[in-house]
Amino acid sequence: MPQVERSFVSTESGRIHIAVAGAGAPVLLLHQTPRSWDEFRDVLPLLGRHYRAIAMDTVGYGDSDPLPQGQASIENWATAAHALLHALGVARAAIVGHHTGAAIAVEMATAYPASVAALVLSASPYVDAARRAAAQKEHKAVVDEATPRMMGATLRSSGRCASRFIRTTA
């Protein structure tokens, strides 16, 4: 079983704490807020058998540096995650996101499509910037409504890359 190694990476967004296991095609793991890389502690060595699994602490959480006051946003967290990949010399990675991490992953795919080889989303809150801004003005939490579907239908709609990724890591 691959060892998990923890370190800090300096980026334009500040120092980002990461935990890495394995070698091979890179897979970036993005946690929900307000958690840390520890959310993926048990899965890192499993993914590390076949991939270079990288779990980062979102800037402002865990051991990563915070963004400047008032700059915490899905867009800026996605920029920081992309900066991390760049600092690690990773041109393209599969991105796995859970809840807030899934929203960050979708933003990464939108803002930096050439850097995203595949997306795997868990409990994704389908929320765009305009809706988040409107909810913030009203001091409300916001999660878009989604039509429930069986897992197989979700995988089919997520595309060939995500289903292949899940199939090969199971």
N, C-alpha and C positions, 0 to 999 in steps of 0.2 A: 504494500500500500504506500503510495507516495506521501512524503512528509509535507506538512503545511509550513511554509516559511513566511514570516511577517516582516514587512519593511515599510519605509516611507519613500514616496516619490515626490520630488519637487516639480510643480507645474505653475503655470501662470495664475491658476486659481488658488494656489497655496500648496502646502504639503498634504499629500493624500496618503492615508494608511491603507495598505493592501495585505491580503493573505493569498498566497499562491501555492498551488500544488500541481505537479505533473509537467509534461511537455507535449508539444504537438500544436494543433490548431487552437488559437486562443478563444476562450469563452469568458466574457465579462459578466459577473453576477452583481446585480443591483438590488439592494435590500429595501424594505419598506421603512417609512419614517414613523417613529423616531428610533429605529434599531441601528444595527451595525453589521459588519461582515460576519459576526458571530451567528447570524441567522443561517448562514451557509456552512457552518463549522463541520457538520456531519457529511454534507454532500461534496465538499471540496476534494477529499481524498478519493472518493468514488469517481468523480469526473476526471480527476488527475490521472486515472489509469489510462485514459485515452486522449485527453486534451490538456492544454495549459489553462487550468481553471484559475481565474483571478477574481477574488471577491474584494471589493473596495468599500471603505467607509465613505458614504456620501459626504461631501464637504459640509462641515458644521455638525456632523454626527460621529459617534465613535471617537476615534483618535485623529481624524482628519481636521485640518484647520477650517475655521468658519469663513464664509464669504464676508465681505464688508457689510455692516449694518444696512438692512433694507434691500439687500441684493439676493436673498434666498428665493429661488424660483425654479420651476421645472426646467425652464430654458437654460438658466445659469448652471444648474446641476448637470444637465446634459452636456453643456460646454466643458465643464470640469471633467466629466467622465471621458469625453473625447480627448481632452488635453492629457489625461492619464494614459490613454492608449498611445497617443503620439509620443509621450515621454518614454514609454516602454518600448518604443520602436515597433508597435503593432499597427499595421496599415489597415487591417480588416479583421473583425472578430464577430462571433456569434454573441448576441446580447441577450441575457436572461434577466428579466425583471419581475419582482413580486410587489404588487400594490403600487406604492409610490415609485418603486424601482421600475415597474412596468410603464408608468407614465413617462419616466425619464428615458426609458428604452425607446418608446415611440417617438419622443422628441429627437433623440439621437438619430433614428432612422430617417426622420424628416429633414433635419438640419445637416446631417452628414451621411447621406445614403451610400456613398462609396466606401465608408468605413464599416458598414453593417452587413455582415455575411448572412445572418439569419436573426430572427427575433423569436424568443420564447417568452410569452407573457402569462403571468399568473395573477388573478384577481385584479385585472387592470381597470382603473377608474377612467373611463373614456371622457376626458375633460380637456377642453382646449383653453388657450390663454384668455380669450374673451370671457368665457364662462367663469374662470377662476377669478378674474379681475372684478366681475360683477358681484360674485359671491363675497369677495373680500370686502367690498364697499359696504355690504349688508351684514358683515361679520357672521357669515354662514359657512358651514362646510358644504362641499359640493362633490357629488359623484353622479355622473350621467347614468340614466337608465339604460339597461341593455336587455335584449330579449334572451331569456335562458335557452340554452341548447344542450344537447347531449355532448359528451366529450368528443366522440368521433366526428360530429358535425363541426365542432370547434376546430379540431385539428385539420379537417379538410379545408376550412375557410382560412386557416392561418397560412396555408401554402405548403408546398412540397418541402422547402428547406426545414421548417420547424418540425414537420412530422418525421423527416429523415433524421434530424438531430435527436429527437426524442426516442425514436426506434433504435438508434445505434447506441444510446447511452443506457437503455433499459436493461 
